[in-house]
Amino acid sequence: MAWGVALTLALLAGLGWGLGRLYPHVFLTEWAYWGGVKGIEAARWLFGPGS
């Protein structure tokens, strides 16, 4: 079971790396967008809804 999970993660990581090399602008934009969204949510959670 653990081997299957490790293999799946390795395949997904390899696929993500390959796609990132082919379409870096798409992946960078998506990472930046989601990172920003999560950062804003974390800030609101930490400092309250008025921040």
PyMOL Python script that loads the backbone (N, CA, C, O; Angstrom):
from pymol import cmd

cmd.read_pdbstr("""\
ATOM      1  N   MET A   1       0.834  -1.208   0.000  1.00  0.00           N
ATOM      2  CA  MET A   1       0.000   0.000   0.000  1.00  0.00           C
ATOM      3  C   MET A   1       0.869   1.259   0.000  1.00  0.00           C
ATOM      4  O   MET A   1       0.655   2.177  -0.792  1.00  0.00           O
ATOM      5  N   ALA A   2       1.844   1.284   0.893  1.00  0.00           N
ATOM      6  CA  ALA A   2       2.721   2.458   0.965  1.00  0.00           C
ATOM      7  C   ALA A   2       3.481   2.647  -0.340  1.00  0.00           C
ATOM      8  O   ALA A   2       3.720   3.774  -0.773  1.00  0.00           O
ATOM      9  N   TRP A   3       3.865   1.517  -0.972  1.00  0.00           N
ATOM     10  CA  TRP A   3       4.582   1.622  -2.251  1.00  0.00           C
ATOM     11  C   TRP A   3       3.692   2.245  -3.314  1.00  0.00           C
ATOM     12  O   TRP A   3       4.153   3.048  -4.126  1.00  0.00           O
ATOM     13  N   GLY A   4       2.422   1.875  -3.309  1.00  0.00           N
ATOM     14  CA  GLY A   4       1.495   2.435  -4.292  1.00  0.00           C
ATOM     15  C   GLY A   4       1.319   3.936  -4.113  1.00  0.00           C
ATOM     16  O   GLY A   4       1.274   4.688  -5.086  1.00  0.00           O
ATOM     17  N   VAL A   5       1.221   4.362  -2.860  1.00  0.00           N
ATOM     18  CA  VAL A   5       1.086   5.792  -2.576  1.00  0.00           C
ATOM     19  C   VAL A   5       2.343   6.527  -3.005  1.00  0.00           C
ATOM     20  O   VAL A   5       2.264   7.583  -3.634  1.00  0.00           O
ATOM     21  N   ALA A   6       3.503   5.978  -2.671  1.00  0.00           N
ATOM     22  CA  ALA A   6       4.773   6.610  -3.037  1.00  0.00           C
ATOM     23  C   ALA A   6       4.918   6.691  -4.551  1.00  0.00           C
ATOM     24  O   ALA A   6       5.367   7.706  -5.083  1.00  0.00           O
ATOM     25  N   LEU A   7       4.542   5.630  -5.237  1.00  0.00           N
ATOM     26  CA  LEU A   7       4.640   5.616  -6.697  1.00  0.00           C
ATOM     27  C   LEU A   7       3.699   6.649  -7.311  1.00  0.00           C
ATOM     28  O   LEU A   7       4.073   7.359  -8.245  1.00  0.00           O
ATOM     29  N   THR A   8       2.483   6.731  -6.785  1.00  0.00           N
ATOM     30  CA  THR A   8       1.524   7.712  -7.293  1.00  0.00           C
ATOM     31  C   THR A   8       2.036   9.132  -7.092  1.00  0.00           C
ATOM     32  O   THR A   8       1.942   9.962  -7.996  1.00  0.00           O
ATOM     33  N   LEU A   9       2.581   9.415  -5.904  1.00  0.00           N
ATOM     34  CA  LEU A   9       3.118  10.748  -5.636  1.00  0.00           C
ATOM     35  C   LEU A   9       4.286  11.062  -6.551  1.00  0.00           C
ATOM     36  O   LEU A   9       4.416  12.185  -7.038  1.00  0.00           O
ATOM     37  N   ALA A  10       5.141  10.064  -6.786  1.00  0.00           N
ATOM     38  CA  ALA A  10       6.286  10.271  -7.671  1.00  0.00           C
ATOM     39  C   ALA A  10       5.826  10.563  -9.095  1.00  0.00           C
ATOM     40  O   ALA A  10       6.377  11.438  -9.763  1.00  0.00           O
ATOM     41  N   LEU A  11       4.822   9.834  -9.555  1.00  0.00           N
ATOM     42  CA  LEU A  11       4.296  10.069 -10.902  1.00  0.00           C
ATOM     43  C   LEU A  11       3.669  11.455 -11.019  1.00  0.00           C
ATOM     44  O   LEU A  11       3.877  12.152 -12.012  1.00  0.00           O
ATOM     45  N   LEU A  12       2.905  11.852 -10.009  1.00  0.00           N
ATOM     46  CA  LEU A  12       2.285  13.180 -10.032  1.00  0.00           C
ATOM     47  C   LEU A  12       3.337  14.279  -9.988  1.00  0.00           C
ATOM     48  O   LEU A  12       3.211  15.294 -10.674  1.00  0.00           O
ATOM     49  N   ALA A  13       4.377  14.076  -9.179  1.00  0.00           N
ATOM     50  CA  ALA A  13       5.450  15.068  -9.109  1.00  0.00           C
ATOM     51  C   ALA A  13       6.163  15.176 -10.445  1.00  0.00           C
ATOM     52  O   ALA A  13       6.467  16.277 -10.905  1.00  0.00           O
ATOM     53  N   GLY A  14       6.430  14.040 -11.067  1.00  0.00           N
ATOM     54  CA  GLY A  14       7.086  14.051 -12.376  1.00  0.00           C
ATOM     55  C   GLY A  14       6.217  14.700 -13.431  1.00  0.00           C
ATOM     56  O   GLY A  14       6.714  15.448 -14.272  1.00  0.00           O
ATOM     57  N   LEU A  15       4.933  14.424 -13.396  1.00  0.00           N
ATOM     58  CA  LEU A  15       3.997  15.019 -14.348  1.00  0.00           C
ATOM     59  C   LEU A  15       3.918  16.529 -14.144  1.00  0.00           C
ATOM     60  O   LEU A  15       3.945  17.298 -15.105  1.00  0.00           O
ATOM     61  N   GLY A  16       3.820  16.940 -12.887  1.00  0.00           N
ATOM     62  CA  GLY A  16       3.775  18.369 -12.591  1.00  0.00           C
ATOM     63  C   GLY A  16       5.043  19.075 -13.024  1.00  0.00           C
ATOM     64  O   GLY A  16       4.990  20.192 -13.539  1.00  0.00           O
ATOM     65  N   TRP A  17       6.185  18.433 -12.819  1.00  0.00           N
ATOM     66  CA  TRP A  17       7.463  19.024 -13.228  1.00  0.00           C
ATOM     67  C   TRP A  17       7.521  19.159 -14.739  1.00  0.00           C
ATOM     68  O   TRP A  17       7.942  20.190 -15.262  1.00  0.00           O
ATOM     69  N   GLY A  18       7.096  18.116 -15.439  1.00  0.00           N
ATOM     70  CA  GLY A  18       7.108  18.149 -16.898  1.00  0.00           C
ATOM     71  C   GLY A  18       6.176  19.213 -17.451  1.00  0.00           C
ATOM     72  O   GLY A  18       6.539  19.939 -18.376  1.00  0.00           O
ATOM     73  N   LEU A  19       4.980  19.310 -16.892  1.00  0.00           N
ATOM     74  CA  LEU A  19       4.028  20.330 -17.337  1.00  0.00           C
ATOM     75  C   LEU A  19       4.539  21.722 -17.001  1.00  0.00           C
ATOM     76  O   LEU A  19       4.340  22.666 -17.766  1.00  0.00           O
ATOM     77  N   GLY A  20       5.197  21.847 -15.855  1.00  0.00           N
ATOM     78  CA  GLY A  20       5.763  23.133 -15.475  1.00  0.00           C
ATOM     79  C   GLY A  20       6.843  23.576 -16.442  1.00  0.00           C
ATOM     80  O   GLY A  20       7.013  24.773 -16.678  1.00  0.00           O
ATOM     81  N   ARG A  21       7.586  22.611 -17.014  1.00  0.00           N
ATOM     82  CA  ARG A  21       8.617  22.949 -17.992  1.00  0.00           C
ATOM     83  C   ARG A  21       7.987  23.323 -19.333  1.00  0.00           C
ATOM     84  O   ARG A  21       8.518  24.160 -20.062  1.00  0.00           O
ATOM     85  N   LEU A  22       6.857  22.702 -19.653  1.00  0.00           N
ATOM     86  CA  LEU A  22       6.199  22.998 -20.924  1.00  0.00           C
ATOM     87  C   LEU A  22       5.411  24.304 -20.862  1.00  0.00           C
ATOM     88  O   LEU A  22       5.428  25.098 -21.802  1.00  0.00           O
ATOM     89  N   TYR A  23       4.725  24.512 -19.749  1.00  0.00           N
ATOM     90  CA  TYR A  23       3.837  25.677 -19.618  1.00  0.00           C
ATOM     91  C   TYR A  23       4.129  26.431 -18.320  1.00  0.00           C
ATOM     92  O   TYR A  23       3.264  26.508 -17.448  1.00  0.00           O
ATOM     93  N   PRO A  24       5.328  26.984 -18.180  1.00  0.00           N
ATOM     94  CA  PRO A  24       5.687  27.594 -16.886  1.00  0.00           C
ATOM     95  C   PRO A  24       4.810  28.787 -16.518  1.00  0.00           C
ATOM     96  O   PRO A  24       4.518  28.996 -15.340  1.00  0.00           O
ATOM     97  N   HIS A  25       4.387  29.574 -17.512  1.00  0.00           N
ATOM     98  CA  HIS A  25       3.591  30.760 -17.202  1.00  0.00           C
ATOM     99  C   HIS A  25       2.254  30.378 -16.580  1.00  0.00           C
ATOM    100  O   HIS A  25       1.773  31.055 -15.671  1.00  0.00           O
ATOM    101  N   VAL A  26       1.652  29.295 -17.070  1.00  0.00           N
ATOM    102  CA  VAL A  26       0.366  28.860 -16.525  1.00  0.00           C
ATOM    103  C   VAL A  26       0.532  28.411 -15.082  1.00  0.00           C
ATOM    104  O   VAL A  26      -0.248  28.792 -14.210  1.00  0.00           O
ATOM    105  N   PHE A  27       1.568  27.589 -14.834  1.00  0.00           N
ATOM    106  CA  PHE A  27       1.750  27.052 -13.493  1.00  0.00           C
ATOM    107  C   PHE A  27       2.175  28.132 -12.514  1.00  0.00           C
ATOM    108  O   PHE A  27       1.712  28.152 -11.373  1.00  0.00           O
ATOM    109  N   LEU A  28       3.058  29.037 -12.952  1.00  0.00           N
ATOM    110  CA  LEU A  28       3.486  30.105 -12.051  1.00  0.00           C
ATOM    111  C   LEU A  28       2.318  31.010 -11.693  1.00  0.00           C
ATOM    112  O   LEU A  28       2.180  31.436 -10.546  1.00  0.00           O
ATOM    113  N   THR A  29       1.482  31.299 -12.677  1.00  0.00           N
ATOM    114  CA  THR A  29       0.325  32.152 -12.412  1.00  0.00           C
ATOM    115  C   THR A  29      -0.631  31.471 -11.442  1.00  0.00           C
ATOM    116  O   THR A  29      -1.150  32.095 -10.516  1.00  0.00           O
ATOM    117  N   GLU A  30      -0.855  30.179 -11.670  1.00  0.00           N
ATOM    118  CA  GLU A  30      -1.779  29.452 -10.804  1.00  0.00           C
ATOM    119  C   GLU A  30      -1.236  29.361  -9.386  1.00  0.00           C
ATOM    120  O   GLU A  30      -1.982  29.550  -8.426  1.00  0.00           O
ATOM    121  N   TRP A  31       0.069  29.071  -9.242  1.00  0.00           N
ATOM    122  CA  TRP A  31       0.677  28.994  -7.908  1.00  0.00           C
ATOM    123  C   TRP A  31       0.595  30.341  -7.213  1.00  0.00           C
ATOM    124  O   TRP A  31       0.265  30.418  -6.029  1.00  0.00           O
ATOM    125  N   ALA A  32       0.900  31.420  -7.961  1.00  0.00           N
ATOM    126  CA  ALA A  32       0.867  32.756  -7.365  1.00  0.00           C
ATOM    127  C   ALA A  32      -0.555  33.112  -6.942  1.00  0.00           C
ATOM    128  O   ALA A  32      -0.768  33.687  -5.875  1.00  0.00           O
ATOM    129  N   TYR A  33      -1.529  32.766  -7.791  1.00  0.00           N
ATOM    130  CA  TYR A  33      -2.927  33.072  -7.478  1.00  0.00           C
ATOM    131  C   TYR A  33      -3.369  32.349  -6.213  1.00  0.00           C
ATOM    132  O   TYR A  33      -3.889  32.971  -5.286  1.00  0.00           O
ATOM    133  N   TRP A  34      -3.162  31.030  -6.174  1.00  0.00           N
ATOM    134  CA  TRP A  34      -3.612  30.267  -5.015  1.00  0.00           C
ATOM    135  C   TRP A  34      -2.838  30.631  -3.770  1.00  0.00           C
ATOM    136  O   TRP A  34      -3.398  30.664  -2.675  1.00  0.00           O
ATOM    137  N   GLY A  35      -1.532  30.910  -3.929  1.00  0.00           N
ATOM    138  CA  GLY A  35      -0.738  31.344  -2.784  1.00  0.00           C
ATOM    139  C   GLY A  35      -1.270  32.654  -2.223  1.00  0.00           C
ATOM    140  O   GLY A  35      -1.352  32.833  -1.008  1.00  0.00           O
ATOM    141  N   GLY A  36      -1.635  33.576  -3.127  1.00  0.00           N
ATOM    142  CA  GLY A  36      -2.188  34.854  -2.691  1.00  0.00           C
ATOM    143  C   GLY A  36      -3.528  34.686  -2.000  1.00  0.00           C
ATOM    144  O   GLY A  36      -3.781  35.311  -0.970  1.00  0.00           O
ATOM    145  N   VAL A  37      -4.384  33.848  -2.558  1.00  0.00           N
ATOM    146  CA  VAL A  37      -5.703  33.602  -1.960  1.00  0.00           C
ATOM    147  C   VAL A  37      -5.547  33.011  -0.567  1.00  0.00           C
ATOM    148  O   VAL A  37      -6.198  33.456   0.379  1.00  0.00           O
ATOM    149  N   LYS A  38      -4.686  32.009  -0.443  1.00  0.00           N
ATOM    150  CA  LYS A  38      -4.497  31.372   0.857  1.00  0.00           C
ATOM    151  C   LYS A  38      -3.837  32.333   1.839  1.00  0.00           C
ATOM    152  O   LYS A  38      -4.152  32.320   3.029  1.00  0.00           O
ATOM    153  N   GLY A  39      -2.926  33.163   1.346  1.00  0.00           N
ATOM    154  CA  GLY A  39      -2.287  34.147   2.216  1.00  0.00           C
ATOM    155  C   GLY A  39      -3.293  35.149   2.766  1.00  0.00           C
ATOM    156  O   GLY A  39      -3.246  35.508   3.942  1.00  0.00           O
ATOM    157  N   ILE A  40      -4.204  35.599   1.903  1.00  0.00           N
ATOM    158  CA  ILE A  40      -5.239  36.549   2.328  1.00  0.00           C
ATOM    159  C   ILE A  40      -6.178  35.891   3.338  1.00  0.00           C
ATOM    160  O   ILE A  40      -6.534  36.498   4.348  1.00  0.00           O
ATOM    161  N   GLU A  41      -6.573  34.657   3.065  1.00  0.00           N
ATOM    162  CA  GLU A  41      -7.451  33.947   3.998  1.00  0.00           C
ATOM    163  C   GLU A  41      -6.773  33.781   5.351  1.00  0.00           C
ATOM    164  O   GLU A  41      -7.402  33.964   6.393  1.00  0.00           O
ATOM    165  N   ALA A  42      -5.483  33.432   5.333  1.00  0.00           N
ATOM    166  CA  ALA A  42      -4.749  33.249   6.587  1.00  0.00           C
ATOM    167  C   ALA A  42      -4.659  34.569   7.347  1.00  0.00           C
ATOM    168  O   ALA A  42      -4.823  34.594   8.566  1.00  0.00           O
ATOM    169  N   ALA A  43      -4.400  35.667   6.632  1.00  0.00           N
ATOM    170  CA  ALA A  43      -4.306  36.971   7.287  1.00  0.00           C
ATOM    171  C   ALA A  43      -5.642  37.360   7.909  1.00  0.00           C
ATOM    172  O   ALA A  43      -5.677  37.862   9.032  1.00  0.00           O
ATOM    173  N   ARG A  44      -6.729  37.136   7.199  1.00  0.00           N
ATOM    174  CA  ARG A  44      -8.057  37.458   7.736  1.00  0.00           C
ATOM    175  C   ARG A  44      -8.358  36.615   8.965  1.00  0.00           C
ATOM    176  O   ARG A  44      -8.934  37.099   9.939  1.00  0.00           O
ATOM    177  N   TRP A  45      -7.959  35.344   8.909  1.00  0.00           N
ATOM    178  CA  TRP A  45      -8.215  34.456  10.039  1.00  0.00           C
ATOM    179  C   TRP A  45      -7.404  34.896  11.250  1.00  0.00           C
ATOM    180  O   TRP A  45      -7.886  34.851  12.382  1.00  0.00           O
ATOM    181  N   LEU A  46      -6.150  35.328  11.000  1.00  0.00           N
ATOM    182  CA  LEU A  46      -5.282  35.716  12.109  1.00  0.00           C
ATOM    183  C   LEU A  46      -5.674  37.065  12.705  1.00  0.00           C
ATOM    184  O   LEU A  46      -5.672  37.225  13.926  1.00  0.00           O
ATOM    185  N   PHE A  47      -6.009  38.033  11.859  1.00  0.00           N
ATOM    186  CA  PHE A  47      -6.189  39.406  12.323  1.00  0.00           C
ATOM    187  C   PHE A  47      -7.644  39.834  12.413  1.00  0.00           C
ATOM    188  O   PHE A  47      -7.946  40.952  12.831  1.00  0.00           O
ATOM    189  N   GLY A  48      -8.535  38.949  12.021  1.00  0.00           N
ATOM    190  CA  GLY A  48      -9.947  39.277  12.116  1.00  0.00           C
ATOM    191  C   GLY A  48     -10.507  39.787  10.800  1.00  0.00           C
ATOM    192  O   GLY A  48      -9.748  40.130   9.894  1.00  0.00           O
ATOM    193  N   PRO A  49     -11.825  39.841  10.686  1.00  0.00           N
ATOM    194  CA  PRO A  49     -12.471  40.189   9.418  1.00  0.00           C
ATOM    195  C   PRO A  49     -12.225  41.627   8.980  1.00  0.00           C
ATOM    196  O   PRO A  49     -12.419  41.942   7.806  1.00  0.00           O
ATOM    197  N   GLY A  50     -11.800  42.517   9.890  1.00  0.00           N
ATOM    198  CA  GLY A  50     -11.608  43.907   9.519  1.00  0.00           C
ATOM    199  C   GLY A  50     -10.288  44.199   8.831  1.00  0.00           C
ATOM    200  O   GLY A  50     -10.064  45.323   8.381  1.00  0.00           O
ATOM    201  N   SER A  51      -9.409  43.209   8.740  1.00  0.00           N
ATOM    202  CA  SER A  51      -8.079  43.471   8.178  1.00  0.00           C
ATOM    203  C   SER A  51      -8.111  43.507   6.666  1.00  0.00           C
ATOM    204  O   SER A  51      -7.077  43.716   6.031  1.00  0.00           O
TER     205      SER A  51
END
""", "prot")
cmd.dss("prot")
cmd.show_as("cartoon", "prot")
cmd.util.cbc("prot")
cmd.orient("prot")
